[in-house]
Amino acid sequence: MTKVLSDKAKALLEFCLINERVCPKRDYWNYLWVINAKAKTFDSVLNQNKNPLLNEKSSEQEKLQRSIRLRKYIEFADKNNLINEMDQFIRSIPEDKWHHFYEEQFKDY
């Protein structure tokens, strides 16, 4: 049975979609992995390819895959009572430290 997401997790997922965000850039992404690794049951699927190897030339499909992985990280944090730390950290990430679906819109950051 799938656990329903908390209101905080839902709000965080909505926040992550603002400005066509995909996922945080590498150093910030790595810290999301560190937060979830605090749960001893950290899923090996989530553990794979922890770095968002994206750049301005990445395809929309690659970006979509990373956006889905970010959602899975947030869902995992919610399920394992790590959502408060995840929420606080993600909301602190500056806009220029995010990958975006349409990078050219954010080159001036």
C-alpha positions as CSV (number, residue, x, y, z in Angstrom):
1,M,0.0,0.0,0.0
2,T,1.4,3.4,-1.0
3,K,1.7,6.0,1.7
4,V,-0.1,9.3,0.9
5,L,2.3,12.2,0.7
6,S,2.3,14.7,3.5
7,D,1.1,18.3,2.8
8,K,4.7,19.4,3.3
9,A,6.0,17.0,0.7
10,K,3.2,18.0,-1.8
11,A,4.1,21.7,-1.3
12,L,7.8,21.0,-1.8
13,L,7.1,19.1,-5.0
14,E,5.1,22.1,-6.2
15,F,7.9,24.4,-5.2
16,C,10.4,22.4,-7.3
17,L,8.3,23.0,-10.4
18,I,8.5,26.8,-10.2
19,N,10.5,28.4,-13.0
20,E,10.7,25.1,-14.9
21,R,13.2,23.7,-12.3
22,V,14.5,20.2,-13.0
23,C,16.8,19.4,-10.1
24,P,19.6,21.1,-8.1
25,K,23.1,21.3,-9.6
26,R,25.7,18.8,-8.6
27,D,26.9,19.9,-5.1
28,Y,23.4,20.6,-4.0
29,W,22.1,17.4,-5.5
30,N,24.8,15.5,-3.6
31,Y,23.6,16.9,-0.3
32,L,20.0,15.7,-1.0
33,W,21.5,12.2,-1.3
34,V,23.3,12.7,2.0
35,I,20.0,13.6,3.7
36,N,18.2,10.5,2.4
37,A,21.2,8.3,3.2
38,K,20.5,9.0,6.9
39,A,17.7,6.4,6.6
40,K,19.2,3.0,7.0
41,T,16.8,1.6,4.4
42,F,17.9,3.9,1.6
43,D,16.7,2.2,-1.6
44,S,19.5,1.0,-3.9
45,V,17.5,2.4,-6.9
46,L,17.7,5.9,-5.4
47,N,21.4,5.3,-4.6
48,Q,22.2,4.8,-8.3
49,N,23.5,7.7,-10.4
50,K,23.2,10.2,-7.6
51,N,24.8,13.0,-9.6
52,P,22.5,14.9,-12.0
53,L,24.9,14.9,-14.9
54,L,23.1,17.6,-16.8
55,N,24.3,20.6,-18.7
56,E,22.7,23.2,-21.0
57,K,22.8,20.7,-23.9
58,S,21.0,17.9,-22.0
59,S,17.9,16.7,-23.7
60,E,14.5,17.3,-22.3
61,Q,14.2,13.6,-21.7
62,E,17.3,13.5,-19.6
63,K,16.0,16.5,-17.6
64,L,12.7,14.8,-17.1
65,Q,14.4,11.7,-15.8
66,R,16.3,13.8,-13.3
67,S,13.1,15.6,-12.3
68,I,11.5,12.3,-11.6
69,R,14.5,11.2,-9.5
70,L,14.1,14.4,-7.4
71,R,10.5,13.5,-6.9
72,K,11.5,10.0,-5.7
73,Y,14.0,11.6,-3.3
74,I,11.3,13.8,-1.8
75,E,8.9,10.9,-1.5
76,F,11.6,8.8,0.2
77,A,12.4,11.7,2.6
78,D,8.7,12.0,3.4
79,K,8.3,8.3,4.0
80,N,11.3,8.2,6.3
81,N,10.6,11.3,8.4
82,L,13.3,13.3,6.7
83,I,11.0,15.7,4.9
84,N,11.6,18.7,7.2
85,E,15.3,18.7,6.6
86,M,14.8,18.0,2.9
87,D,12.2,20.9,2.6
88,Q,14.5,23.4,4.5
89,F,17.5,22.5,2.3
90,I,15.7,22.6,-1.1
91,R,14.0,25.9,-0.3
92,S,17.4,27.4,0.5
93,I,19.0,26.6,-2.9
94,P,19.5,29.7,-5.0
95,E,17.8,29.8,-8.3
96,D,21.1,29.8,-10.3
97,K,22.0,26.5,-8.6
98,W,19.1,24.7,-10.3
99,H,19.0,23.0,-13.7
100,H,16.0,24.2,-15.7
101,F,14.0,22.7,-18.5
102,Y,14.7,25.9,-20.6
103,E,18.2,26.9,-19.5
104,E,18.4,29.9,-21.8
105,Q,15.7,31.7,-19.7
106,F,18.0,31.7,-16.7
107,K,21.5,32.6,-18.1
108,D,21.4,36.0,-16.5
109,Y,21.2,34.5,-12.9
